[in-house]
């Protein structure tokens, strides 16, 4: 675990520097938990000791815990949302009508008492003193016996019990693919408190936010079950199940159950999955990371899961290079869940897929190890940073690992964004993840528009600067909770450009980009191109000109509010023109050649600028239309 210890030391030094230089702070938790799982009725009992460090400048008089499993009950907010939104998640509903006359029913609404999920706190103390608390849906409200002063630690001790729900969303038992236990959001989890205050959001099927800390977890379960988990297994010689070193004699304790002991340093979540039919494979990547693969003993999927393993290593190495080194010693890809969902040091994915789909979902969820489990944004408030950045970098990785070699691997994201922008229903990306009018609006804003944010930023500041920005973002914000402003400030420092306008217009408004070539006129040896800005969002412009002899030139029109000029791309004839100020809706570009010598003019031939109407972005000479 040498590499992990080194990473945490670097983190500690960086944290102190951040505190001194930027007043950044974050809370810290240390969890010690033991649970005993009954695989016959899927109920479990547990104890939790939580050492909470208040690194904030504030005195805390109360705390909040998340009780996520309580969402899987007929009277929950999650169920109410399913029954009220016009496009409910199909994984959480059934059609009890016909295709022609559908009757969509929430699966949660039909859960019996033996099928629901729940988390119940039976006792809770603060430094030995009994506490008053109230369970409010998926949140436990706790009044403290003594305030927690800035810089002080307290110890909470809890006894709790839970029931694993029939799998409806992400977590649960008996998945559609037959996985027995997908155990995410399974324990009472301390809510995050940061510079904005408490984030005790109800669980309505969306995203998460957690406190950094160290976890020590013991899971007692039927001895026939194999467990894949966040953290490092501490007792492989007792467990076996493929975790023991080759040649090691396994000495299993007597009885019907085994206790699996895991330790996870510096994570903000802890997840595990278990099944009696798991195959467990391992692969050591070139950087030393141990990759674990746990999947059902199913002949129809084995080949794909075997072939996935070298691809997973390639993905890991790509992300190491293009974001920053993966800091933990292992990563697990586990069949479970209801699609694909990222967790600390592992992902749960469904396994009955084509090979391409299996690699694709692994690429996306593994990328979340960086964009969410290292740079841990508040997913509920800034979901586009989590999902969008992940979509961007996983598309880049797939393009290389799968040998697609597409010039623009983000075309699908652009198509999604254009659909959203033209729908008339778009909401700003600053919308809370639970507050979108439709699930489709959330998904497209978070994934597609979020990915376009980065791809288009490469157009704005140049691809080389974007690559450097991602690396520096990792260096500056790993093991922290960055905000949108933190990211754009990194991009400004790397490039030298002023970029507040870009962050504001793209994420805080629904303004669109629409530039037009309105006219092309020739006079003597000069061609004047009349340009118009029809959309409210400004952009710098690359005007790509092709001459009749086949030569090309790019005229770059800087955006005045950027106070900066993009460097020329290598091998490109590059001419910088006067700035275009946003207040002027039109601009005249003068090209010092006659109109007859120009074959075509295109605004942004790379198509990385998300112009919502590209029909007016080009001009072609009449006699060159058939060339």
C-alpha positions in Angstrom: 0.0 0.0 0.0 3.1 2.2 -0.3 1.6 4.2 -3.2 -1.6 5.0 -1.3 0.3 6.2 1.8 2.4 8.5 -0.4 -0.7 9.8 -2.1 -2.3 10.6 1.2 0.8 12.4 2.5 0.8 14.5 -0.6 -2.9 15.2 0.0 -2.3 16.3 3.6 0.4 18.7 2.6 -1.8 20.1 -0.3 -4.7 20.4 2.1 -2.7 22.5 4.5 -1.5 24.7 1.7 -5.0 25.1 0.4 -6.2 26.1 3.9 -3.4 28.7 4.2 -3.7 30.2 0.7 -7.4 30.0 -0.2 -9.2 29.4 3.0 -10.5 26.1 1.6 -11.6 23.6 4.2 -13.5 20.3 4.3 -14.9 18.1 7.0 -13.4 14.6 7.8 -15.0 11.4 8.9 -13.6 8.1 10.1 -16.1 5.2 10.0 -15.7 1.9 11.8 -18.7 -0.4 11.0 -19.7 -4.0 11.5 -22.8 -5.6 9.9 -24.3 -9.0 10.0 -26.3 -9.9 6.8 -29.1 -12.5 6.8 -29.3 -13.7 3.1 -32.6 -15.5 3.7 -34.6 -12.4 4.5 -32.1 -9.7 3.4 -32.2 -7.9 6.7 -29.1 -6.9 8.5 -28.0 -5.3 11.8 -25.0 -3.0 12.3 -22.9 -0.9 14.6 -21.2 2.3 13.6 -18.5 4.4 15.3 -18.1 7.7 13.5 -15.3 10.1 14.5 -16.3 13.5 13.0 -13.8 16.3 12.7 -15.2 19.8 12.3 -12.6 21.6 10.1 -15.1 24.4 9.4 -14.9 27.8 11.0 -18.5 27.2 12.3 -20.0 25.8 15.5 -22.3 22.9 14.7 -25.4 22.4 16.8 -26.9 19.6 14.8 -25.9 17.0 12.2 -27.8 15.0 9.5 -27.4 11.4 8.3 -28.7 10.0 5.0 -30.9 6.9 5.2 -31.0 6.1 1.5 -32.8 2.8 1.7 -35.9 4.5 3.1 -36.6 5.8 -0.5 -37.7 2.4 -1.5 -41.1 2.6 0.2 -44.5 3.4 -1.3 -44.9 6.6 0.8 -41.5 8.0 -0.1 -40.6 11.1 -2.1 -38.9 8.9 -4.7 -42.1 7.1 -5.3 -44.1 10.4 -5.4 -41.7 11.7 -8.0 -42.0 8.6 -10.1 -45.7 8.9 -10.1 -45.8 12.6 -11.0 -43.0 13.1 -13.6 -44.1 12.8 -17.2 -41.1 10.6 -18.2 -40.3 8.3 -15.3 -37.3 6.1 -15.4 -38.3 2.8 -17.1 -36.1 0.8 -14.8 -38.3 1.9 -11.9 -41.7 1.4 -13.6 -43.7 -1.3 -15.3 -46.3 -1.0 -18.1 -49.5 -2.7 -16.9 -51.4 -1.6 -20.0 -50.6 -2.1 -23.7 -48.2 -0.5 -26.1 -51.1 1.4 -27.6 -52.7 2.3 -24.2 -49.9 2.2 -21.6 -50.5 2.2 -17.9 -47.2 3.1 -16.3 -46.9 2.0 -12.6 -44.1 2.8 -10.2 -42.5 -0.5 -9.0 -41.9 1.1 -5.6 -45.7 1.5 -5.1 -46.2 -2.2 -5.3 -43.5 -3.3 -2.8 -44.7 -5.3 0.2 -43.4 -4.9 3.7 -41.0 -7.8 3.0 -39.7 -6.1 -0.2 -39.3 -2.5 0.8 -36.0 -1.1 1.9 -35.4 0.7 5.1 -32.7 2.0 7.5 -33.6 2.4 11.1 -31.4 3.9 13.8 -32.0 2.2 17.2 -29.5 4.2 19.3 -27.2 7.1 18.8 -24.7 8.8 21.2 -22.3 11.7 21.0 -19.2 11.1 23.2 -21.3 8.7 25.3 -24.3 11.0 25.6 -27.7 9.9 24.3 -29.0 12.1 21.4 -32.4 13.1 20.3 -33.1 12.4 16.6 -36.0 12.2 14.2 -36.3 10.1 11.0 -37.7 12.3 8.2 -37.9 10.2 5.1 -34.4 9.5 3.9 -32.8 12.0 6.3 -32.0 11.6 10.1 -32.2 14.9 11.9 -30.0 14.9 15.0 -29.8 17.5 17.8 -26.4 17.5 19.4 -25.8 17.1 23.1 -22.9 19.5 22.9 -22.0 21.9 20.0 -19.1 20.8 17.9 -16.6 23.7 17.9 -14.3 24.6 15.0 -11.3 22.2 14.9 -12.9 19.8 17.4 -13.6 16.0 17.1 -16.5 14.1 18.4 -17.4 10.4 18.4 -20.9 9.2 17.4 -21.8 5.6 18.2 -24.8 4.1 16.5 -26.8 0.8 16.4 -28.8 0.4 13.2 -30.7 -2.1 11.2 -31.7 -2.3 7.6 -33.6 -4.3 5.0 -32.3 -4.5 1.4 -35.1 -3.6 -1.0 -36.1 -5.6 -4.1 -33.8 -3.9 -6.6 -35.5 -0.9 -8.1 -32.7 1.6 -8.6 -28.9 1.0 -8.2 -29.1 -0.7 -4.8 -31.0 -3.8 -3.9 -31.4 -7.5 -3.9 -32.1 -10.0 -6.7 -31.3 -7.9 -9.7 -32.7 -8.6 -13.1 -29.5 -10.4 -13.9 -29.7 -12.5 -10.7 -27.1 -10.7 -8.6 -28.0 -11.3 -5.0 -26.8 -8.1 -3.4 -25.9 -4.6 -4.8 -25.1 -2.8 -1.6 -24.7 0.9 -2.3 -26.1 3.6 0.0 -26.6 0.9 2.6 -25.4 2.5 5.8 -26.4 5.7 7.7 -24.1 8.2 6.1 -23.1 11.6 7.5 -24.3 14.5 5.3 -21.8 16.9 3.9 -21.3 20.3 5.5 -19.3 22.8 3.5 -19.0 26.6 2.8 -22.6 26.5 1.7 -23.9 24.8 4.8 -25.5 21.4 5.2 -26.4 19.3 2.1 -29.0 17.0 3.6 -30.9 16.3 0.4 -33.7 13.8 0.3 -32.9 10.8 -1.9 -35.2 11.1 -5.0 -33.1 8.8 -7.3 -30.5 11.4 -8.3 -26.9 12.1 -7.2 -24.8 12.2 -4.1 -22.4 14.3 -2.0 -20.2 12.9 0.7 -17.6 13.6 3.4 -14.0 12.5 2.9 -12.7 10.0 5.4 -11.3 6.5 6.2 -13.5 3.4 6.5 -12.9 0.2 8.4 -15.8 -2.2 7.6 -16.5 -5.8 8.6 -19.2 -7.7 6.7 -20.5 -11.0 8.1 -22.3 -13.0 5.5 -23.1 -16.6 4.4 -19.8 -18.3 3.6 -20.8 -19.3 0.1 -21.1 -15.6 -1.0 -18.2 -13.8 -2.7 -17.9 -10.1 -1.9 -16.5 -7.3 -4.1 -16.0 -4.1 -2.2 -14.6 -0.6 -1.8 -11.3 -0.9 0.1 -8.6 -3.5 0.7 -9.4 -6.9 2.1 -7.5 -7.4 5.4 -8.1 -11.1 5.9 -7.7 -12.9 2.6 -6.2 -16.0 4.2 -9.5 -16.5 6.1 -11.8 -15.7 3.1 -10.3 -17.3 0.1 -12.8 -16.7 -2.8 -9.9 -15.7 -5.1 -8.5 -13.0 -2.8 -5.7 -15.1 -1.3 -2.2 -15.0 -2.7 -1.2 -17.9 -4.9 0.0 -20.8 -2.8 -1.5 -19.4 0.4 -3.4 -21.9 2.6 -6.9 -20.6 3.4 -8.0 -21.2 7.0 -11.7 -20.4 7.1 -13.3 -20.0 10.5 -15.9 -22.7 11.4 -19.6 -21.9 11.0 -22.0 -20.9 8.3 -20.7 -17.4 7.9 -17.5 -15.5 7.1 -16.5 -12.0 8.1 -14.9 -9.9 5.4 -12.8 -7.1 6.7 -12.1 -4.1 4.4 -10.2 -0.9 5.0 -10.6 2.1 2.6 -8.4 5.2 3.0 -9.6 8.6 2.0 -12.9 7.9 0.2 -16.3 9.5 0.5 -18.4 6.4 0.0 -18.3 2.7 0.7 -20.1 0.1 -1.5 -20.1 -3.7 -1.9 -21.8 -6.4 -3.8 -22.1 -10.1 -3.1 -23.3 -13.3 -4.8 -22.7 -17.0 -4.4 -22.0 -17.5 -8.2 -19.4 -14.8 -8.7 -16.3 -15.6 -10.7 -13.4 -13.5 -9.4 -10.5 -12.6 -11.7 -7.6 -10.2 -11.1 -5.2 -8.4 -13.4 -2.3 -6.2 -12.4 -2.0 -3.1 -14.6 1.3 -1.7 -15.7 1.1 1.1 -13.1 0.7 -1.6 -10.3 -3.0 -1.1 -9.8 -4.7 -4.5 -9.0 -7.9 -4.8 -11.1 -10.6 -7.0 -9.8 -13.4 -8.4 -11.9 -16.4 -10.1 -10.3 -19.2 -11.5 -12.5 -21.8 -14.2 -12.6 -20.8 -17.8 -13.6 -22.8 -17.5 -16.9 -21.4 -19.0 -20.1 -23.1 -16.4 -22.2 -21.1 -13.5 -20.7 -17.7 -15.1 -19.7 -15.9 -14.3 -23.0 -16.9 -10.7 -22.9 -15.8 -10.3 -19.3 -12.5 -12.0 -20.0 -11.9 -9.7 -23.0 -12.9 -6.7 -20.9 -10.0 -7.1 -18.6 -7.1 -5.9 -20.8 -9.4 -3.1 -22.1 -9.9 -2.0 -18.5 -6.2 -1.7 -18.0 -5.9 0.4 -21.2 -8.6 2.7 -19.9 -6.9 3.1 -16.6 -3.6 4.0 -18.2 -5.4 6.5 -20.6 -7.0 8.3 -17.6 -3.7 8.2 -15.7 -2.1 10.1 -18.6 -4.9 12.5 -19.5 -6.2 13.4 -16.1 -3.7 12.2 -13.4 -2.5 9.0 -11.7 -5.1 6.8 -10.0 -4.1 7.0 -6.4 -5.5 3.9 -4.8 -3.9 0.4 -5.1 -7.0 -1.3 -6.6 -10.1 -0.9 -8.7 -13.0 -3.4 -9.0 -15.5 -3.9 -11.9 -18.4 -5.8 -10.4 -21.6 -7.1 -12.0 -24.5 -5.6 -10.2 -26.7 -2.6 -10.0 -29.2 -1.7 -12.8 -27.0 -0.2 -15.5 -23.7 1.5 -14.5 -23.0 3.4 -11.4 -19.7 4.6 -9.9 -18.6 4.1 -6.4 -15.4 4.5 -4.4 -12.7 2.2 -5.8 -15.3 0.2 -7.8 -18.2 0.3 -10.2 -21.4 -1.8 -10.4 -22.5 -2.5 -13.9 -24.9 -4.9 -15.6 -23.0 -7.6 -17.3 -25.3 -9.1 -20.0 -24.2 -6.7 -22.7 -22.4 -6.8 -26.1 -18.7 -6.4 -25.8 -18.7 -2.8 -27.1 -21.4 -1.9 -24.6 -19.5 -3.6 -21.8 -16.3 -1.6 -22.6 -18.4 1.6 -23.0 -20.1 1.4 -19.6 -16.8 0.4 -17.9 -15.0 3.4 -19.5 -17.7 5.8 -18.3 -18.0 4.5 -14.8 -14.2 4.1 -14.4 -13.7 7.7 -15.5 -15.9 8.6 -12.5 -13.1 7.4 -10.3 -11.4 10.7 -11.3 -14.4 13.0 -11.9 -16.4 12.3 -8.7 -14.3 10.1 -6.5 -11.1 12.3 -6.7 -12.5 15.6 -7.8 -15.7 15.2 -5.8 -18.1 17.9 -6.9 -21.5 18.3 -5.3 -23.3 16.1 -7.8 -26.7 17.3 -6.8 -25.9 21.0 -7.6 -23.2 20.5 -10.3 -24.2 17.3 -11.9 -22.9 18.4 -15.3 -19.3 18.6 -13.9 -19.6 15.0 -12.8 -21.5 13.4 -15.7 -20.3 15.8 -18.4 -16.6 15.7 -17.6 -16.9 11.9 -17.3 -18.7 11.6 -20.7 -16.1 13.8 -22.3 -13.0 11.9 -21.1 -14.6 8.4 -21.5 -15.5 9.2 -25.1 -11.9 10.3 -25.7 -10.6 7.1 -24.1 -13.0 4.7 -26.0 -12.0 6.4 -29.2 -8.4 5.3 -28.6 -8.9 2.0 -26.8 -11.5 0.7 -29.2 -9.5 2.0 -32.3 -12.4 4.1 -33.6 -10.1 7.1 -34.3 -13.0 9.5 -34.9 -12.0 13.1 -35.6 -14.7 14.2 -33.1 -15.7 11.5 -30.7 -18.2 13.8 -29.1 -20.7 14.2 -32.0 -23.3 12.2 -30.0 -23.0 14.7 -27.2 -23.4 17.6 -29.6 -26.5 16.0 -31.1 -28.0 15.6 -27.6 -27.3 19.3 -26.8 -28.8 20.6 -30.0 -31.9 18.6 -29.3 -32.1 20.1 -25.9 -31.4 23.7 -27.1 -34.1 23.5 -29.8 -36.7 21.8 -27.5 -37.9 25.0 -25.9 -37.9 23.2 -22.6 -34.2 23.6 -21.6 -33.4 24.5 -18.0 -30.0 26.0 -16.9 -27.3 23.6 -15.8 -27.4 25.3 -12.4 -30.7 23.5 -11.8 -30.6 21.1 -8.9 -30.5 17.5 -10.2 -33.8 16.8 -8.6 -35.6 19.9 -9.9 -35.6 19.3 -13.6 -39.1 19.2 -15.1 -38.3 16.0 -17.0 -35.8 13.2 -16.5 -34.8 13.7 -20.2 -33.9 17.3 -19.5 -31.7 16.3 -16.6 -29.9 13.6 -18.5 -29.2 15.7 -21.6 -28.1 18.8 -19.6 -25.8 16.7 -17.4 -24.3 14.3 -19.9 -24.5 15.9 -23.3 -24.3 19.6 -22.5 -21.8 18.8 -19.8 -19.5 17.0 -22.3 -19.9 19.8 -24.8 -18.7 22.3 -22.2 -15.3 20.6 -22.2 -15.1 19.8 -26.0 -16.1 23.4 -26.8 -13.6 24.8 -24.3 -11.0 23.1 -26.4 -12.2 25.2 -29.3 -12.2 28.4 -27.1 -8.7 28.0 -25.6 -7.1 25.4 -27.8 -6.7 21.6 -27.4 -3.3 21.8 -25.9 -4.5 24.3 -23.2 -7.5 22.1 -22.5 -5.3 19.0 -22.0 -3.1 21.0 -19.6 -6.2 22.3 -17.8 -7.4 18.8 -17.0 -4.0 17.8 -15.7 -3.7 20.9 -13.5 -7.3 20.5 -12.3 -6.4 17.1 -11.0 -3.2 18.4 -9.3 -5.0 21.3 -7.7 -8.3 19.6 -6.7 -7.8 15.9 -6.1 -9.3 14.8 -2.8 -11.3 18.0 -2.6 -14.8 19.3 -3.5 -14.3 21.7 -6.5 -17.0 24.0 -7.8 -17.6 25.2 -11.3 -15.7 28.4 -10.5 -12.7 26.4 -9.3 -12.5 24.6 -12.6 -12.8 27.7 -14.8 -10.2 29.5 -12.7 -7.8 26.6 -13.4 -8.5 27.0 -17.2 -7.8 30.7 -16.9 -4.5 30.2 -15.1 -3.4 27.6 -17.7 -4.4 29.6 -20.8 -4.3 33.2 -19.7 -7.8 33.9 -21.0 -10.7 35.4 -19.1 -13.4 32.8 -19.1 -16.0 33.9 -16.6 -18.3 34.7 -19.5 -18.1 31.2 -20.8 -19.0 29.6 -17.5 -21.8 32.0 -17.0 -23.5 31.8 -20.4 -23.1 28.1 -20.8 -24.1 26.9 -17.4 -26.2 29.6 -15.8 -28.4 30.5 -18.8 -30.0 28.8 -21.7 -28.4 31.3 -24.2 -27.5 29.7 -27.5 -24.7 30.3 -30.0 -25.7 31.3 -33.5 -23.3 33.1 -35.9 -24.1 33.8 -39.5 -22.2 34.6 -42.7 -24.7 37.3 -43.8 -22.9 38.6 -46.9 -19.7 38.2 -49.0 -18.8 41.1 -51.1 -15.7 41.8 -53.4 -14.1 45.1 -54.1 -10.7 45.3 -56.0 -8.4 43.0 -54.1 -10.4 42.8 -50.9 -13.3 40.5 -49.9 -15.6 41.7 -47.1 -17.4 39.1 -45.2 -20.4 40.3 -43.2 -20.9 38.3 -40.0 -23.8 38.5 -37.6 -24.3 37.2 -34.1 -27.9 36.0 -33.9 -27.6 34.1 -30.6 -27.1 35.7 -27.2 -24.0 33.7 -26.2 -20.7 35.2 -27.5 -17.8 33.2 -28.9 -14.5 33.8 -30.5 -14.6 32.8 -34.1 -12.3 30.6 -36.3 -13.2 31.6 -39.9 -11.8 29.0 -42.2 -11.1 30.1 -45.8 -10.3 27.8 -48.7 -8.8 29.5 -51.8 -9.4 28.3 -55.4 -5.8 26.9 -55.5 -6.7 24.6 -52.6 -4.7 26.5 -49.9 -6.3 27.2 -46.6 -6.2 30.0 -44.0 -7.9 30.6 -40.7 -8.9 34.1 -39.7 -9.2 34.3 -35.9 -11.6 36.9 -34.5 -10.9 37.2 -30.7 -13.8 37.8 -28.3 -13.1 41.1 -26.6 -14.3 40.0 -23.2 -11.7 37.2 -23.2 -8.8 39.7 -23.2 -6.7 37.1 -24.9 -5.9 35.5 -28.3 -5.9 31.7 -29.0 -2.5 30.5 -30.2 -2.3 29.2 -33.8 -2.6 25.5 -34.4 0.6 23.9 -35.6 0.7 23.8 -39.4 -2.2 26.3 -39.8 -1.9 29.6 -41.6 -3.3 31.8 -38.9 -4.3 35.5 -39.1 -5.5 37.3 -36.1 -8.1 40.1 -36.7 -9.6 42.8 -34.5 -11.6 41.8 -31.4 -15.4 41.5 -31.7 -17.1 43.1 -28.7 -20.4 41.5 -27.7 -22.5 44.7 -27.8 -22.0 44.9 -31.6 -24.3 42.3 -33.3 -22.4 42.5 -36.6 -18.7 42.4 -37.7 -17.0 43.0 -41.0 -14.1 40.6 -41.8 -11.8 41.8 -44.5 -9.8 39.2 -46.5 -7.0 40.8 -48.6 -7.8 38.8 -51.8 -10.4 39.2 -54.4 -13.7 37.3 -54.0 -13.0 35.3 -57.2 -10.0 33.7 -55.6 -12.0 32.3 -52.7 -13.6 28.9 -52.9 -15.4 28.7 -49.6 -15.7 30.3 -46.2 -16.8 28.4 -43.1 -17.4 29.5 -39.5 -15.6 26.8 -37.4 -15.0 23.9 -39.8 -14.1 21.8 -36.7 -17.8 21.9 -35.6 -16.6 22.1 -32.0 -18.4 25.4 -31.5 -22.0 24.4 -30.6 -23.7 26.7 -33.1 -27.4 25.8 -33.1 -27.9 26.7 -36.7 -25.0 25.6 -38.9 -27.0 26.2 -42.1 -25.8 29.8 -42.1 -22.2 29.1 -41.2 -20.8 28.6 -44.7 -20.5 30.3 -48.0 -19.3 28.7 -51.3 -18.4 30.3 -54.6 -20.9 29.5 -57.3 -18.3 28.1 -59.7 -16.8 25.8 -57.0 -20.1 24.1 -55.9 -19.3 21.0 -58.0 -15.6 20.9 -57.3 
